[in-house]
Amino acid sequence: MPRVFLQPQLRDLTAGASEVDAEGSTLRQVIASLDRAHPGIATRLVQNGELAAGIAVSIDGVVTARGMLAKLNDDSEVHFLPAIGGG
């Protein structure tokens, strides 16, 4: 089951937990699993069916550009991060 590491801004929804397990083989499924266990988390991570602006996701140490379609393994580590823009 993928392990999800959460920013402090999301921990009020997880009773302070900084990491939780979630079911799914895609990021979309993992976020749905998180929202079932911790209602309201999807509202902070997703807008219009896509990752919310300002959110980046690292899966197994690699920031993914695949968004909600990103694939995960049972032992994947997922980190939700503030997106960093450049220019």
GUZA-407264 format. One record per atom (N, C-alpha, C): residue number from 1; atom name; z, y, x. Coordinates in Angstrom, 1 decimal. Last residue first. Layout:
BEGIN
<n = NUM	atom = CA	up = Z	north = Y	east = X>
...
***
This chain:
BEGIN
<n = 87	atom = N	up = -13.7	north = 31.0	east = 11.7>
<n = 87	atom = CA	up = -14.9	north = 31.8	east = 11.5>
<n = 87	atom = C	up = -15.3	north = 32.5	east = 12.7>
<n = 86	atom = N	up = -11.8	north = 28.7	east = 9.6>
<n = 86	atom = CA	up = -12.1	north = 29.4	east = 10.9>
<n = 86	atom = C	up = -13.4	north = 30.2	east = 10.7>
<n = 85	atom = N	up = -8.9	north = 27.5	east = 7.9>
<n = 85	atom = CA	up = -10.3	north = 28.0	east = 7.9>
<n = 85	atom = C	up = -10.5	north = 28.7	east = 9.3>
<n = 84	atom = N	up = -7.1	north = 24.7	east = 7.1>
<n = 84	atom = CA	up = -7.2	north = 25.8	east = 8.1>
<n = 84	atom = C	up = -8.7	north = 26.2	east = 8.1>
<n = 83	atom = N	up = -5.2	north = 23.5	east = 4.4>
<n = 83	atom = CA	up = -6.5	north = 23.6	east = 5.1>
<n = 83	atom = C	up = -6.5	north = 24.8	east = 6.0>
<n = 82	atom = N	up = -2.1	north = 21.8	east = 4.7>
<n = 82	atom = CA	up = -2.8	north = 23.1	east = 4.4>
<n = 82	atom = C	up = -4.1	north = 23.2	east = 5.1>
<n = 81	atom = N	up = -2.3	north = 18.3	east = 4.0>
<n = 81	atom = CA	up = -2.1	north = 19.4	east = 4.9>
<n = 81	atom = C	up = -2.6	north = 20.7	east = 4.3>
<n = 80	atom = N	up = -1.2	north = 15.1	east = 3.4>
<n = 80	atom = CA	up = -1.7	north = 16.3	east = 2.7>
<n = 80	atom = C	up = -1.3	north = 17.5	east = 3.6>
<n = 79	atom = N	up = -1.9	north = 12.1	east = 4.9>
<n = 79	atom = CA	up = -1.1	north = 13.4	east = 5.1>
<n = 79	atom = C	up = -1.9	north = 14.5	east = 4.3>
<n = 78	atom = N	up = -1.6	north = 8.7	east = 4.8>
<n = 78	atom = CA	up = -2.2	north = 9.8	east = 4.2>
<n = 78	atom = C	up = -1.3	north = 11.0	east = 4.4>
<n = 77	atom = N	up = -2.3	north = 5.7	east = 6.4>
<n = 77	atom = CA	up = -1.3	north = 6.8	east = 6.3>
<n = 77	atom = C	up = -2.1	north = 8.0	east = 5.8>
<n = 76	atom = N	up = -3.0	north = 2.3	east = 5.3>
<n = 76	atom = CA	up = -3.4	north = 3.7	east = 5.6>
<n = 76	atom = C	up = -2.2	north = 4.6	east = 5.5>
<n = 75	atom = N	up = -2.8	north = -0.3	east = 4.6>
<n = 75	atom = CA	up = -1.8	north = 0.2	east = 5.6>
<n = 75	atom = C	up = -2.2	north = 1.6	east = 6.0>
<n = 74	atom = N	up = -4.9	north = -0.8	east = 2.8>
<n = 74	atom = CA	up = -3.5	north = -1.0	east = 2.4>
<n = 74	atom = C	up = -2.5	north = -0.5	east = 3.3>
<n = 73	atom = N	up = -7.1	north = 2.0	east = 3.3>
<n = 73	atom = CA	up = -6.7	north = 0.6	east = 3.5>
<n = 73	atom = C	up = -5.3	north = 0.4	east = 3.0>
<n = 72	atom = N	up = -9.3	north = 4.2	east = 1.6>
<n = 72	atom = CA	up = -8.1	north = 3.9	east = 2.3>
<n = 72	atom = C	up = -7.9	north = 2.4	east = 2.4>
<n = 71	atom = N	up = -12.0	north = 6.6	east = 1.4>
<n = 71	atom = CA	up = -11.5	north = 5.2	east = 1.3>
<n = 71	atom = C	up = -10.2	north = 5.1	east = 2.1>
<n = 70	atom = N	up = -12.7	north = 9.5	east = -0.5>
<n = 70	atom = CA	up = -12.3	north = 8.9	east = 0.8>
<n = 70	atom = C	up = -11.6	north = 7.5	east = 0.6>
<n = 69	atom = N	up = -13.2	north = 10.8	east = -2.8>
<n = 69	atom = CA	up = -13.9	north = 9.5	east = -2.6>
<n = 69	atom = C	up = -13.5	north = 8.8	east = -1.3>
<n = 68	atom = N	up = -12.0	north = 13.3	east = -2.7>
<n = 68	atom = CA	up = -11.4	north = 12.3	east = -3.6>
<n = 68	atom = C	up = -12.1	north = 10.9	east = -3.4>
<n = 67	atom = N	up = -13.2	north = 14.0	east = 0.6>
<n = 67	atom = CA	up = -12.5	north = 14.4	east = -0.6>
<n = 67	atom = C	up = -11.9	north = 13.2	east = -1.4>
<n = 66	atom = N	up = -14.6	north = 13.6	east = 2.9>
<n = 66	atom = CA	up = -15.1	north = 12.9	east = 1.7>
<n = 66	atom = C	up = -14.3	north = 13.2	east = 0.5>
<n = 65	atom = N	up = -13.7	north = 14.6	east = 5.2>
<n = 65	atom = CA	up = -14.5	north = 15.6	east = 4.4>
<n = 65	atom = C	up = -15.0	north = 14.9	east = 3.1>
<n = 64	atom = N	up = -10.5	north = 14.1	east = 6.7>
<n = 64	atom = CA	up = -11.7	north = 13.6	east = 6.0>
<n = 64	atom = C	up = -12.4	north = 14.7	east = 5.2>
<n = 63	atom = N	up = -9.0	north = 13.9	east = 9.7>
<n = 63	atom = CA	up = -9.2	north = 14.8	east = 8.6>
<n = 63	atom = C	up = -10.5	north = 14.4	east = 7.9>
<n = 62	atom = N	up = -7.3	north = 11.1	east = 10.8>
<n = 62	atom = CA	up = -8.6	north = 11.8	east = 10.8>
<n = 62	atom = C	up = -8.7	north = 12.6	east = 9.6>
<n = 61	atom = N	up = -5.0	north = 9.6	east = 10.7>
<n = 61	atom = CA	up = -5.2	north = 10.5	east = 11.8>
<n = 61	atom = C	up = -6.5	north = 11.3	east = 11.9>
<n = 60	atom = N	up = -5.3	north = 8.2	east = 8.3>
<n = 60	atom = CA	up = -5.2	north = 7.4	east = 9.5>
<n = 60	atom = C	up = -5.5	north = 8.3	east = 10.7>
<n = 59	atom = N	up = -6.4	north = 11.0	east = 6.9>
<n = 59	atom = CA	up = -6.3	north = 9.6	east = 6.6>
<n = 59	atom = C	up = -6.3	north = 8.8	east = 7.9>
<n = 58	atom = N	up = -5.6	north = 14.1	east = 5.8>
<n = 58	atom = CA	up = -5.8	north = 13.3	east = 7.0>
<n = 58	atom = C	up = -5.5	north = 11.9	east = 6.6>
<n = 57	atom = N	up = -6.9	north = 16.7	east = 3.9>
<n = 57	atom = CA	up = -6.3	north = 15.4	east = 3.9>
<n = 57	atom = C	up = -6.6	north = 14.7	east = 5.2>
<n = 56	atom = N	up = -6.1	north = 20.0	east = 2.8>
<n = 56	atom = CA	up = -6.9	north = 19.1	east = 3.6>
<n = 56	atom = C	up = -6.2	north = 17.8	east = 3.6>
<n = 55	atom = N	up = -6.2	north = 22.7	east = 0.5>
<n = 55	atom = CA	up = -5.6	north = 21.4	east = 0.8>
<n = 55	atom = C	up = -6.6	north = 20.6	east = 1.7>
<n = 54	atom = N	up = -7.5	north = 24.9	east = -0.2>
<n = 54	atom = CA	up = -6.3	north = 25.1	east = 0.6>
<n = 54	atom = C	up = -5.6	north = 23.8	east = 1.0>
<n = 53	atom = N	up = -8.3	north = 23.9	east = -3.5>
<n = 53	atom = CA	up = -8.6	north = 24.8	east = -2.4>
<n = 53	atom = C	up = -7.3	north = 25.0	east = -1.5>
<n = 52	atom = N	up = -7.7	north = 20.5	east = -4.3>
<n = 52	atom = CA	up = -7.5	north = 21.9	east = -4.5>
<n = 52	atom = C	up = -7.9	north = 22.7	east = -3.3>
<n = 51	atom = N	up = -10.2	north = 18.0	east = -4.6>
<n = 51	atom = CA	up = -9.0	north = 18.5	east = -3.9>
<n = 51	atom = C	up = -8.9	north = 20.0	east = -4.1>
<n = 50	atom = N	up = -11.5	north = 17.8	east = -8.0>
<n = 50	atom = CA	up = -11.6	north = 17.8	east = -6.5>
<n = 50	atom = C	up = -10.3	north = 18.2	east = -5.9>
<n = 49	atom = N	up = -11.1	north = 18.2	east = -10.7>
<n = 49	atom = CA	up = -11.5	north = 16.9	east = -10.2>
<n = 49	atom = C	up = -11.7	north = 16.7	east = -8.7>
<n = 48	atom = N	up = -10.2	north = 20.8	east = -10.9>
<n = 48	atom = CA	up = -11.5	north = 20.5	east = -11.4>
<n = 48	atom = C	up = -12.0	north = 19.1	east = -10.8>
<n = 47	atom = N	up = -8.0	north = 20.3	east = -8.4>
<n = 47	atom = CA	up = -8.5	north = 21.3	east = -9.3>
<n = 47	atom = C	up = -9.9	north = 20.9	east = -9.6>
<n = 46	atom = N	up = -5.0	north = 18.8	east = -7.0>
<n = 46	atom = CA	up = -6.4	north = 18.6	east = -7.6>
<n = 46	atom = C	up = -6.7	north = 19.8	east = -8.5>
<n = 45	atom = N	up = -2.4	north = 19.1	east = -6.3>
<n = 45	atom = CA	up = -3.3	north = 18.6	east = -5.3>
<n = 45	atom = C	up = -4.8	north = 18.7	east = -5.7>
<n = 44	atom = N	up = -0.9	north = 20.0	east = -8.4>
<n = 44	atom = CA	up = -0.8	north = 20.8	east = -7.2>
<n = 44	atom = C	up = -1.9	north = 20.4	east = -6.1>
<n = 43	atom = N	up = -1.4	north = 18.0	east = -10.3>
<n = 43	atom = CA	up = -1.7	north = 19.4	east = -10.6>
<n = 43	atom = C	up = -1.7	north = 20.3	east = -9.4>
<n = 42	atom = N	up = -0.3	north = 15.8	east = -9.1>
<n = 42	atom = CA	up = -1.8	north = 15.9	east = -9.2>
<n = 42	atom = C	up = -2.2	north = 17.4	east = -9.5>
<n = 41	atom = N	up = 2.4	north = 16.2	east = -9.5>
<n = 41	atom = CA	up = 1.9	north = 16.2	east = -8.2>
<n = 41	atom = C	up = 0.4	north = 16.4	east = -8.2>
<n = 40	atom = N	up = 3.2	north = 15.7	east = -12.1>
<n = 40	atom = CA	up = 3.0	north = 17.1	east = -11.7>
<n = 40	atom = C	up = 2.4	north = 17.2	east = -10.3>
<n = 39	atom = N	up = 5.3	north = 12.9	east = -11.7>
<n = 39	atom = CA	up = 4.5	north = 13.8	east = -12.6>
<n = 39	atom = C	up = 4.4	north = 15.2	east = -12.1>
<n = 38	atom = N	up = 5.4	north = 10.5	east = -9.8>
<n = 38	atom = CA	up = 5.9	north = 11.8	east = -9.6>
<n = 38	atom = C	up = 5.1	north = 12.8	east = -10.4>
<n = 37	atom = N	up = 4.0	north = 8.2	east = -10.6>
<n = 37	atom = CA	up = 5.4	north = 8.1	east = -10.1>
<n = 37	atom = C	up = 6.1	north = 9.4	east = -10.0>
<n = 36	atom = N	up = 1.6	north = 9.3	east = -11.4>
<n = 36	atom = CA	up = 2.3	north = 8.5	east = -12.4>
<n = 36	atom = C	up = 3.8	north = 8.3	east = -11.9>
<n = 35	atom = N	up = 0.8	north = 10.7	east = -9.1>
<n = 35	atom = CA	up = 1.2	north = 11.4	east = -10.3>
<n = 35	atom = C	up = 1.9	north = 10.6	east = -11.4>
<n = 34	atom = N	up = 0.3	north = 8.5	east = -7.4>
<n = 34	atom = CA	up = 1.4	north = 9.5	east = -7.1>
<n = 34	atom = C	up = 1.8	north = 10.3	east = -8.3>
<n = 33	atom = N	up = -1.9	north = 7.5	east = -8.7>
<n = 33	atom = CA	up = -0.7	north = 6.7	east = -8.5>
<n = 33	atom = C	up = 0.5	north = 7.6	east = -8.2>
<n = 32	atom = N	up = -3.7	north = 9.6	east = -8.3>
<n = 32	atom = CA	up = -3.3	north = 9.2	east = -9.7>
<n = 32	atom = C	up = -2.0	north = 8.3	east = -9.7>
<n = 31	atom = N	up = -3.9	north = 9.5	east = -5.5>
<n = 31	atom = CA	up = -3.3	north = 10.7	east = -6.2>
<n = 31	atom = C	up = -2.9	north = 10.4	east = -7.6>
<n = 30	atom = N	up = -5.1	north = 7.0	east = -5.2>
<n = 30	atom = CA	up = -3.8	north = 7.3	east = -4.6>
<n = 30	atom = C	up = -3.1	north = 8.5	east = -5.3>
<n = 29	atom = N	up = -7.6	north = 7.4	east = -6.5>
<n = 29	atom = CA	up = -6.6	north = 6.4	east = -7.0>
<n = 29	atom = C	up = -5.2	north = 6.7	east = -6.5>
<n = 28	atom = N	up = -8.7	north = 9.4	east = -4.7>
<n = 28	atom = CA	up = -8.5	north = 9.7	east = -6.2>
<n = 28	atom = C	up = -7.5	north = 8.7	east = -6.8>
<n = 27	atom = N	up = -8.8	north = 8.0	east = -2.3>
<n = 27	atom = CA	up = -7.9	north = 9.1	east = -2.5>
<n = 27	atom = C	up = -7.6	north = 9.4	east = -3.9>
<n = 26	atom = N	up = -8.9	north = 4.5	east = -2.9>
<n = 26	atom = CA	up = -9.6	north = 5.7	east = -2.7>
<n = 26	atom = C	up = -8.5	north = 6.8	east = -2.8>
<n = 25	atom = N	up = -7.3	north = 2.4	east = -3.4>
<n = 25	atom = CA	up = -8.2	north = 2.2	east = -2.3>
<n = 25	atom = C	up = -9.1	north = 3.4	east = -2.0>
<n = 24	atom = N	up = -3.8	north = 2.3	east = -4.4>
<n = 24	atom = CA	up = -5.2	north = 2.7	east = -4.5>
<n = 24	atom = C	up = -6.0	north = 2.5	east = -3.2>
<n = 23	atom = N	up = -0.4	north = 3.4	east = -4.7>
<n = 23	atom = CA	up = -1.4	north = 2.4	east = -4.9>
<n = 23	atom = C	up = -2.8	north = 3.0	east = -4.9>
<n = 22	atom = N	up = 1.9	north = 4.6	east = -2.4>
<n = 22	atom = CA	up = 1.1	north = 4.8	east = -3.5>
<n = 22	atom = C	up = 0.0	north = 3.8	east = -3.5>
<n = 21	atom = N	up = 5.1	north = 5.5	east = -1.0>
<n = 21	atom = CA	up = 4.0	north = 4.6	east = -1.1>
<n = 21	atom = C	up = 3.2	north = 4.9	east = -2.4>
<n = 20	atom = N	up = 6.2	north = 8.6	east = 0.7>
<n = 20	atom = CA	up = 6.2	north = 7.6	east = -0.5>
<n = 20	atom = C	up = 5.0	north = 6.7	east = -0.4>
<n = 19	atom = N	up = 8.1	north = 11.0	east = 2.4>
<n = 19	atom = CA	up = 7.0	north = 10.0	east = 2.4>
<n = 19	atom = C	up = 7.3	north = 9.0	east = 1.3>
<n = 18	atom = N	up = 10.1	north = 12.7	east = 1.8>
<n = 18	atom = CA	up = 9.0	north = 13.2	east = 2.6>
<n = 18	atom = C	up = 7.8	north = 12.2	east = 2.8>
<n = 17	atom = N	up = 11.9	north = 13.3	east = -1.2>
<n = 17	atom = CA	up = 11.3	north = 12.3	east = -0.3>
<n = 17	atom = C	up = 10.1	north = 12.9	east = 0.5>
<n = 16	atom = N	up = 12.9	north = 15.0	east = -3.1>
<n = 16	atom = CA	up = 13.1	north = 15.3	east = -1.7>
<n = 16	atom = C	up = 12.5	north = 14.4	east = -0.7>
<n = 15	atom = N	up = 11.9	north = 14.1	east = -5.5>
<n = 15	atom = CA	up = 13.4	north = 14.1	east = -5.2>
<n = 15	atom = C	up = 13.7	north = 14.3	east = -3.8>
<n = 14	atom = N	up = 9.3	north = 14.8	east = -5.6>
<n = 14	atom = CA	up = 9.6	north = 13.5	east = -5.2>
<n = 14	atom = C	up = 11.1	north = 13.3	east = -4.9>
<n = 13	atom = N	up = 9.0	north = 17.5	east = -6.2>
<n = 13	atom = CA	up = 8.5	north = 16.5	east = -7.2>
<n = 13	atom = C	up = 8.8	north = 15.1	east = -6.9>
<n = 12	atom = N	up = 9.8	north = 18.8	east = -4.0>
<n = 12	atom = CA	up = 10.6	north = 19.0	east = -5.2>
<n = 12	atom = C	up = 10.2	north = 18.0	east = -6.3>
<n = 11	atom = N	up = 7.8	north = 18.2	east = -2.1>
<n = 11	atom = CA	up = 9.0	north = 17.4	east = -2.2>
<n = 11	atom = C	up = 9.9	north = 17.6	east = -3.3>
<n = 10	atom = N	up = 5.8	north = 20.0	east = -1.7>
<n = 10	atom = CA	up = 5.6	north = 18.9	east = -2.7>
<n = 10	atom = C	up = 6.9	north = 18.1	east = -3.0>
<n = 9	atom = N	up = 6.4	north = 21.6	east = 0.4>
<n = 9	atom = CA	up = 6.1	north = 22.2	east = -0.9>
<n = 9	atom = C	up = 6.0	north = 21.2	east = -2.0>
<n = 8	atom = N	up = 6.7	north = 19.9	east = 2.6>
<n = 8	atom = CA	up = 7.9	north = 20.4	east = 2.0>
<n = 8	atom = C	up = 7.6	north = 21.0	east = 0.6>
<n = 7	atom = N	up = 4.1	north = 17.4	east = 2.3>
<n = 7	atom = CA	up = 4.6	north = 18.7	east = 2.8>
<n = 7	atom = C	up = 5.8	north = 19.1	east = 2.0>
<n = 6	atom = N	up = 4.3	north = 13.8	east = 2.7>
<n = 6	atom = CA	up = 4.2	north = 15.0	east = 1.8>
<n = 6	atom = C	up = 4.8	north = 16.3	east = 2.5>
<n = 5	atom = N	up = 2.5	north = 11.0	east = 3.3>
<n = 5	atom = CA	up = 3.5	north = 11.9	east = 3.8>
<n = 5	atom = C	up = 3.2	north = 13.2	east = 3.1>
<n = 4	atom = N	up = 2.1	north = 7.8	east = 2.0>
<n = 4	atom = CA	up = 1.7	north = 9.2	east = 1.8>
<n = 4	atom = C	up = 2.9	north = 10.0	east = 2.4>
<n = 3	atom = N	up = 0.7	north = 4.7	east = 2.7>
<n = 3	atom = CA	up = 1.9	north = 5.5	east = 2.8>
<n = 3	atom = C	up = 1.5	north = 7.0	east = 2.8>
<n = 2	atom = N	up = -0.9	north = 2.2	east = 0.7>
<n = 2	atom = CA	up = -1.0	north = 3.4	east = 1.5>
<n = 2	atom = C	up = 0.4	north = 4.1	east = 1.5>
<n = 1	atom = N	up = 0.0	north = -1.2	east = 0.9>
<n = 1	atom = CA	up = 0.0	north = 0.0	east = 0.0>
<n = 1	atom = C	up = 0.0	north = 1.2	east = 0.9>
***
